[in-house]
Amino acid sequence: MKSSISTGEEAVFDLSDRVKLRFTGADRLRFLNGQVSNDIRLAAETTSVHACVLTSKGRVDADVFISSETNSLHVDADAALHETLQQRFERYLIADDVLIEDVTNGFAIFHLIGNAPPMLPNESKWIVAERFGAPGWDLWVKAARHDEILQQLATRLPFCDHECAERFRIERGIPRWGFELTSEIIPIEANLEANCIDYEKGCYIGQEVISRMKMSGQTNKRLCGLVSKTGAPLANGMRLTPVSEENKDVGWISSAVRSETLGKFIALGFVKRGINQVGTLLSARLAESRKDAEGIRVEITALPFV
């Protein structure tokens, strides 16, 4: 088991707790393409598409990975969305020939980063998926085979557990539902424009807001990398203020960790426009801290960290 991994290293992740939905019916492609921000016509049996599900105001309801089979589309998302994601899609079903099934308990998902996926016996099929800002592959298998496949993979590659995966995704600057991605965030603010948005695909829910933001070229805030300059640990929920105006709130920390690779405390956080340039120094403190309490000096840095 790995406690941490670096860019370029091979590793396997167990993503089996993610919510998994199967879309069938003659209208599945047209319907789902009108629900997400990317063009899922690019999804295939061996290639997945990363997309966002949005509200009419362009805010994130979910970020999902979508792959295709002969008669179905598979969608997976963070486990925290298990109670809401299917309902969100079904809200827009009217006269569409689409059936949405929750198949979460029927399948396990493993993800691999590395130069190439290993050969496995039986009918295992790897799907190209970039989940950590690096080339990778997904493997969907029947849930009953979870332990068997995990054992096979772990004999070939280092296994990265939940703590290791969180550290790695923060180092790579990857936003996650419930942390960087919430119902208050627009995908462009979370740096998802390149991977999750297709501006040429046609209409989808939330498209108008996304298009206006592209035309203006501006966001109210932006997801940034932050490094503790004092060596003090950072924490989720810390508020960010300018060093010279420590009563002025300009953002917050959404995820924090100690990077073993860098030997530093690092964080992801949103910082308002006009003060989120790389190299800017800010002060971070817990929201309940006294106004006169000394904050932790942090510096905005480019993403990914490593």
Secondary structure, 3 states (H helix, E strand, C coil): CECCCCCCCCEEEECCCCEEEEEECCCHHHHHHCCECCCHHHCECCECEEEEEECCCCCEEEEEEEEEECCEEEEEECHHHCCCHHHHHHCCCCCCCCEEEECHHHEEEEEEECCCCCCCCCCCCEEECCCCCCCEEEEEEEHHHHHHHHHHHHHHCCEECHHHHHHHHHHCCCCCECCCECCCCCHHHHCCHHHHCCCCCCCCCCHHHHHHHHHHCCCCEEEEEEEECCCCCCCCCCEEEECCCCCCCCEEEEEEEEECCCCEEEEEEEEECCCCCCCCEEEEECCCCCCCCCCEEEEEECCCCC
